Amino acid sequence: MKTVFITIFEGVESKNILRTGIVDKMLSNNPELRVVLFVKNESRMDHYQKEFNHPRIVYEIAKPYEPNRLNRFFGRRKFHFLQTDTTDLRAKIIAQDRGRLYYYYTLLLHRILARSFFVKIFRFLDLVLVKDAYFDKYFEKYKPNLIFLANLFEDFEANFLRSAKKHAVFSIGLINSWDRVTARCILRILPDKFVVFNSVIKQEVVDANYVKPEDIFVSGLPQYDYYFSPVNFSRKDFLDKLGIEDESRVMFYSPIGGMFSNSDWEMIDLLYDLNNRGKFGEQVKIFVSFPPNDFIKEEELEKRPWLLYQYLGTRFSNVRSTDWDMTKKELDNLKSLLFHASLIVCYASSLSMDAAVFDKPAININFEIKNNGNLSKSPTVFYKMTHYKKALGAGGIRLVDNEEELIHWVRKYLEDPSVDREGRKKLVQRQCEYTDGKSAERIALYLNKFI
């Protein structure tokens, strides 16, 4: 029997791998295959086992641990070898606390070290000098044929790859998000092959991590396969569930979350106030969907008994984090909301791209109600980040700088949803690459090639 290791340490990994059917497709394509899923804790394992319980799926709990001092040293230095608009912006944000000297020092360091020569030396020293045997026991126990890692930017999974290299196990890494390559750091250790969603990310991996293009497989977005399948609910049935009349036009608002902004509740109040005064036109209903990786303040909800909202997701932590999951039912609910909504309003969010798949206008808010000069709590800074600037460049997302522009574009889109349609098509083409609903199948077939 052949064995594949797959990491499911974060919510975005389960969304891209488990809930897209990649694992199921691998198992059905290869009857002699066993898949070992690695999770961080018992609660995650119990949660997934209820739904993903194939007889050839094995769960292992690999709890986070404190690496040694040298490992931590390299983990901190990996941020110095990437230079993008996003890293420059992050340096500016941190400099608000550490001072202007830190900002210029960081800019200079990035510009010196973000070069192929220095990156290769850094990786060589990291691989040779750092010793970490935490994951060795799993390789000795199962003797895997392949390891599929979905978040190599995190040191926890980089150390998993370190053990794979030590045991000469073939490795494939998934770039699981559109912003990771340009926003965070370089990869400390490179897998043998990569899977990426689109050609934009492929070029970013080549440019920032000095990977050979032939080692990168473009699959399309597996989590969007679900979007390219039929919607299960009729408009009337779905809106009835939300408590909205069928003839209403629905504005879908998605808060950015308390980690990035102090303005979410005030923005909700503003939208409702403008709507109550008829600024958006007639028969417009606002529905709020809170992000699955954040927490709602119950006292704020109690102040707004009129709020129509949903709160999707299972959270495995008491603080905002990557430790969450969304069930198939919840994903179906989100898909139906995108399909039946008239438009979406939000700050910078991948939901703007989701909306484009359904040809729904997306308005991004480029002003703040509580602007105290703190960049770390400013949701508008995201528009200056590399990945989001590329998305805006397609012309399918509308930025509004004040209330007047917000009102204007809401009314314009409600009157004529075809406005900016070509920009939305371009955005989908760039970000999805494939729109046939078979991205998960492509990934499963690609992985099976190397077993």
VOGU-3710 file (C-alpha; in Angstrom, 3 decimals, decimal comma):
1> mktvfitife> 0,000/0,000/0,000  1,183/3,489/-0,912  0,949/6,323/1,625  0,494/10,076/1,229  0,869/12,630/4,018  -1,403/15,711/3,790  -1,427/18,593/6,272  -4,738/20,098/7,376  -3,464/22,523/9,992  -5,520/25,579/8,957
11> gvesknilrt> -9,037/26,399/7,830  -7,909/27,426/4,357  -6,261/24,007/3,942  -9,428/22,091/4,746  -11,381/24,415/2,442  -8,958/23,834/-0,450  -8,224/20,128/0,052  -10,854/18,276/2,075  -13,966/20,132/1,017  -13,050/20,204/-2,651
21> givdkmlsnn> -12,836/16,415/-2,876  -9,106/16,203/-3,645  -8,601/13,462/-1,059  -11,699/11,525/-2,169  -10,565/11,704/-5,793  -7,074/10,482/-4,909  -8,488/7,518/-3,005  -10,949/6,582/-5,740  -8,263/6,842/-8,443  -5,860/4,635/-6,512
31> pelrvvlfvk> -7,358/1,672/-4,557  -3,946/0,905/-3,052  -3,568/4,355/-1,524  -3,702/5,372/2,136  -3,938/9,048/3,136  -2,665/10,253/6,500  -4,200/13,616/7,465  -2,261/15,681/9,993  -4,191/18,024/12,296  -3,143/20,164/15,244
41> nesrmdhyqk> -5,402/18,900/18,004  -8,080/16,450/19,115  -10,982/18,820/18,517  -9,990/19,234/14,870  -9,635/15,484/14,435  -13,042/14,796/16,008  -14,588/17,485/13,828  -13,223/16,102/10,553  -13,711/12,426/11,380  -17,472/12,909/11,476
51> efnhprivye> -17,450/13,853/7,810  -14,246/12,452/6,328  -14,080/8,889/7,569  -12,974/6,816/4,589  -11,478/3,443/5,684  -8,166/4,421/4,033  -7,944/7,799/5,794  -5,818/7,896/8,953  -5,628/10,887/11,298  -2,533/11,949/13,200
61> iakpyepnrl> -2,352/14,780/15,721  0,839/16,823/15,407  0,664/19,465/18,108  2,549/22,752/17,656  5,803/22,913/19,593  8,593/25,336/20,389  11,506/24,872/17,938  15,100/25,288/19,069  16,890/28,627/19,103  18,656/28,233/15,751
71> nrffgrrkfh> 15,400/27,188/14,092  13,677/30,283/15,498  16,562/32,445/14,243  16,064/31,303/10,638  12,302/31,594/11,079  12,654/35,274/11,942  15,117/36,005/9,130  12,951/34,588/6,306  11,006/37,885/6,187  14,127/39,845/5,169
81> flqtdttdlr> 14,530/38,094/1,807  11,307/39,291/0,176  10,718/42,770/-1,229  7,305/43,798/-2,602  4,904/46,708/-2,211  3,273/44,667/0,542  6,465/44,105/2,545  7,279/47,820/2,254  3,816/48,637/3,550  4,124/46,172/6,429
91> akiiaqdrgr> 7,416/47,802/7,397  5,639/51,157/7,492  2,904/49,737/9,718  5,386/48,222/12,179  7,434/51,419/12,137  4,551/53,274/13,787  5,569/51,468/16,981  9,304/51,010/16,370  10,223/54,318/14,782  11,263/55,725/11,411
101> lyyyytlllh> 14,796/54,313/11,687  13,340/50,783/11,721  11,386/51,565/8,555  14,402/52,681/6,520  16,558/49,879/7,920  13,949/47,310/6,843  13,574/48,791/3,361  17,332/48,715/2,853  17,659/45,164/4,195  14,922/43,850/1,908
111> rilarsffvk> 16,468/45,481/-1,143  19,875/43,990/-0,419  18,821/40,456/0,555  15,908/39,845/-1,834  18,194/38,417/-4,488  18,725/34,899/-5,768  22,320/34,683/-4,486  21,469/35,555/-0,870  18,259/33,513/-0,818  20,069/30,366/-1,962
121> ifrfldlvlv> 22,776/30,813/0,681  20,109/31,356/3,342  18,231/28,186/2,315  21,399/26,116/2,179  22,442/27,167/5,680  18,918/26,653/6,995  18,738/23,104/5,640  22,244/22,138/6,769  22,431/23,800/10,176  18,913/23,474/11,586
131> kdayfdkyfe> 18,165/20,126/13,197  14,559/19,266/13,961  13,424/15,670/14,509  9,848/16,360/15,670  8,190/14,860/12,574  10,682/12,036/12,047  8,587/9,525/13,983  5,757/9,769/11,454  8,078/9,030/8,531  9,522/6,052/10,376
141> kykpnlifla> 6,040/4,787/11,261  4,326/5,095/7,846  7,213/5,322/5,340  5,214/7,638/3,023  5,675/7,838/-0,734  4,583/11,468/-1,023  3,950/14,456/1,212  1,547/17,245/0,223  2,000/20,428/2,267  -0,436/23,292/1,945
151> nlfedfeanf> 1,135/26,101/3,982  4,914/26,070/3,693  5,188/29,723/4,701  4,640/28,604/8,301  7,660/27,211/10,138  5,603/24,318/11,510  5,069/22,918/8,026  8,548/23,913/6,875  9,893/21,614/9,577  7,595/18,872/8,283
161> lrsakkhavf> 9,228/19,337/4,875  12,644/19,250/6,551  11,908/15,728/7,754  10,660/14,743/4,290  13,991/15,867/2,818  15,865/13,897/5,474  13,902/10,726/4,630  14,103/11,294/0,843  10,298/11,530/0,463  8,989/13,331/-2,626
171> siglinswdr> 7,234/16,590/-1,688  4,652/18,845/-3,309  3,658/22,231/-1,912  0,352/24,026/-2,475  0,265/27,820/-2,500  -3,132/28,056/-0,839  -3,934/31,753/-1,159  -3,588/34,599/-3,638  -1,614/36,866/-1,294  0,911/34,601/0,447
181> vtarcilril> 3,788/34,783/-2,030  4,004/38,583/-2,097  2,790/39,367/1,411  4,783/37,350/3,893  8,266/35,957/3,368  10,279/33,560/1,249  9,934/29,812/1,660  12,684/28,487/3,908  12,773/25,079/2,196  11,526/24,281/-1,298
191> pdkfvvfnsv> 9,465/21,175/-2,062  10,197/19,134/-5,184  7,109/20,472/-6,999  4,476/23,186/-6,542  0,755/23,449/-7,210  -0,582/26,986/-7,716  -4,010/28,351/-8,640  -3,101/30,517/-11,613  -0,345/31,858/-13,845  -0,120/35,079/-11,815
201> ikqevvdany> 0,889/33,156/-8,688  3,182/30,909/-10,729  5,169/33,930/-11,908  5,268/35,292/-8,347  6,731/32,011/-7,068  9,348/32,127/-9,824  10,247/35,765/-9,141  10,197/35,746/-5,326  11,395/32,212/-4,547  13,569/31,491/-7,594
211> vkpedifvsg> 11,749/28,299/-8,529  12,029/26,764/-12,000  8,776/27,294/-13,973  8,724/23,619/-14,996  8,402/22,650/-11,322  5,126/24,542/-10,937  1,756/23,066/-11,897  -1,177/25,446/-12,499  -4,395/23,764/-11,342  -7,076/26,421/-11,087
221> lpqydyyfsp> -8,868/27,260/-7,829  -10,202/24,031/-6,254  -12,390/25,846/-3,720  -14,152/27,537/-6,659  -15,163/24,229/-8,260  -18,187/24,490/-6,023  -19,043/27,883/-7,491  -19,124/26,483/-11,017  -21,805/23,938/-10,116  -25,590/24,632/-9,967
231> vnfsrkdfld> -27,069/26,533/-7,018  -29,299/24,360/-4,850  -31,800/26,969/-3,660  -34,302/28,989/-5,643  -34,210/32,721/-4,961  -37,528/32,659/-3,094  -36,603/29,690/-0,906  -33,205/31,120/-0,049  -34,403/34,641/0,723  -37,226/33,194/2,812
241> klgiedesrv> -34,535/31,535/4,945  -32,866/34,914/5,419  -36,122/36,655/6,290  -36,070/38,793/3,114  -38,912/39,337/0,661  -38,370/37,752/-2,738  -38,779/41,007/-4,655  -36,058/42,782/-2,610  -32,643/43,624/-3,974  -30,002/42,303/-1,575
251> mfyspiggmf> -26,836/44,147/-0,636  -24,352/41,659/0,823  -21,976/43,331/3,298  -18,955/41,467/4,657  -17,085/43,004/7,639  -13,299/42,815/7,487  -12,959/41,786/11,140  -11,781/43,346/14,385  -8,093/42,568/13,821  -7,922/44,916/10,842
261> snsdwemidl> -10,449/47,621/11,623  -12,355/49,477/14,331  -14,987/50,556/11,806  -17,032/47,419/11,118  -19,996/48,190/13,344  -20,027/51,863/12,412  -19,980/50,917/8,728  -22,932/48,586/9,277  -24,774/51,455/10,961  -23,915/53,814/8,102
271> lydlnnrgkf> -25,183/51,401/5,440  -28,434/50,814/7,290  -28,909/54,532/7,909  -28,368/55,387/4,256  -30,738/52,635/3,206  -33,412/53,659/5,704  -33,281/57,158/4,247  -33,827/55,759/0,766  -30,385/56,712/-0,520  -29,908/53,352/-2,261
281> geqvkifvsf> -33,346/53,297/-3,853  -36,425/51,193/-3,169  -36,724/47,636/-1,881  -33,064/47,234/-0,912  -32,235/44,897/1,970  -28,822/44,685/3,628  -27,575/41,294/4,767  -24,336/40,928/6,760  -22,166/37,807/6,677  -19,427/37,803/9,323
291> ppndfikeee> -16,070/36,126/8,446  -15,450/32,594/9,751  -12,072/33,475/11,291  -13,346/36,241/13,573  -15,644/36,616/16,577  -18,773/38,711/16,980  -19,163/40,950/20,006  -22,506/39,904/21,440  -23,043/43,298/23,054  -22,852/44,921/19,613
301> lekrpwllyq> -25,445/42,510/18,242  -27,782/43,298/21,142  -27,619/46,996/20,209  -28,872/46,111/16,702  -31,925/43,847/16,941  -32,824/44,882/13,367  -29,630/43,413/11,888  -30,045/40,660/9,290  -26,906/38,533/9,480  -25,274/35,124/9,437
311> ylgtrfsnvr> -22,265/33,868/11,356  -20,723/30,946/9,517  -17,857/28,685/10,542  -16,559/26,489/13,337  -13,762/28,027/15,407  -11,176/25,903/17,206  -9,638/28,826/19,056  -10,829/31,582/21,389  -9,030/34,274/19,393  -9,075/35,325/15,757
321> stdwdmtkke> -6,835/32,917/13,902  -6,450/30,525/10,991  -7,932/27,773/13,169  -11,437/27,491/11,690  -13,534/25,434/9,294  -16,668/25,821/7,185  -18,939/22,853/6,551  -20,386/21,944/3,172  -23,753/23,314/4,293  -22,173/26,636/5,243
331> ldnlksllfh> -20,244/26,842/1,977  -23,496/26,169/0,143  -25,117/28,976/2,115  -22,348/31,414/1,150  -22,565/30,361/-2,487  -26,332/30,918/-2,543  -25,907/34,341/-0,950  -23,399/35,370/-3,616  -25,642/34,020/-6,360  -28,865/35,672/-5,199
341> aslivcyass> -27,402/38,981/-3,953  -27,578/42,039/-6,205  -24,127/43,301/-5,211  -21,486/42,968/-2,518  -20,017/45,776/-0,414  -16,870/45,253/1,655  -13,368/46,405/2,384  -10,521/44,541/0,635  -11,601/40,918/0,514  -11,324/37,790/-1,623
351> lsmdaavfdk> -15,138/37,888/-1,599  -14,842/40,597/-4,250  -13,328/37,944/-6,489  -15,967/35,405/-5,397  -18,655/37,873/-6,432  -17,054/38,254/-9,873  -17,496/34,515/-10,493  -21,254/35,104/-10,245  -20,992/38,355/-12,224  -22,064/40,369/-9,188
361> paininfeik> -20,823/43,961/-8,833  -18,359/44,489/-5,974  -17,861/47,807/-4,203  -14,802/48,194/-1,977  -14,948/50,920/0,667  -11,914/53,208/0,604  -12,757/55,399/3,589  -12,918/54,898/7,326  -15,300/56,067/9,997  -12,853/55,626/12,884
371> nngnlskspt> -9,548/56,746/11,395  -7,121/57,444/14,232  -3,986/57,168/12,113  -3,191/53,625/13,260  -2,225/51,777/10,069  -2,530/48,359/11,723  -6,252/49,067/12,188  -6,758/50,708/8,813  -8,714/48,475/6,407  -7,904/50,761/3,473
381> vfykmthykk> -4,158/49,961/3,539  -4,871/46,615/1,853  -5,583/48,373/-1,441  -1,876/49,235/-1,636  -0,756/45,619/-1,261  0,696/43,803/-4,255  -1,935/41,097/-4,672  -4,863/43,474/-4,277  -3,438/46,072/-6,643  -3,329/43,346/-9,293
391> algaggirlv> -6,975/42,477/-8,619  -8,043/46,120/-8,822  -6,133/46,442/-12,086  -8,584/44,097/-13,802  -11,307/46,760/-13,514  -13,952/44,531/-11,952  -13,864/45,978/-8,417  -15,085/49,519/-7,757  -13,315/51,613/-5,083  -15,400/54,354/-3,441
401> dneeelihwv> -13,705/57,134/-1,473  -16,674/58,641/0,393  -20,391/58,311/1,158  -21,440/60,145/-2,004  -19,506/57,760/-4,233  -20,850/54,784/-2,284  -24,429/55,917/-2,851  -23,750/56,670/-6,521  -22,263/53,267/-7,317  -24,794/51,264/-5,325
411> rkyledpsvd> -27,599/52,917/-7,275  -25,759/52,589/-10,569  -25,114/48,861/-10,116  -28,687/48,214/-8,983  -30,001/50,021/-12,045  -27,577/48,323/-14,445  -25,705/45,230/-13,137  -23,845/44,915/-16,450  -21,611/47,887/-15,602  -17,962/46,710/-15,203
421> regrkklvqr> -18,904/43,222/-16,438  -15,829/43,013/-18,681  -13,617/43,851/-15,721  -15,219/41,079/-13,678  -14,629/38,613/-16,520  -10,980/39,652/-16,676  -10,645/39,239/-12,893  -12,069/35,710/-13,052  -9,804/34,789/-15,972  -6,702/35,981/-14,120
431> qceytdgksa> -7,497/34,507/-10,723  -9,304/31,275/-11,597  -7,421/30,289/-14,772  -9,929/27,427/-15,235  -13,712/27,741/-14,925  -14,648/24,134/-15,696  -15,128/23,056/-12,064  -12,377/20,426/-12,358  -9,472/22,037/-10,494  -9,620/19,539/-7,605
441> erialylnkf> -9,609/16,685/-10,104  -6,524/18,149/-11,801  -4,705/18,365/-8,455  -5,663/14,794/-7,498  -4,389/13,440/-10,828  -1,191/15,471/-10,532  -0,493/14,144/-7,014  -1,172/10,559/-8,052  1,478/10,882/-10,786  4,191/11,101/-8,132
451> i> 3,085/8,302/-5,826
//
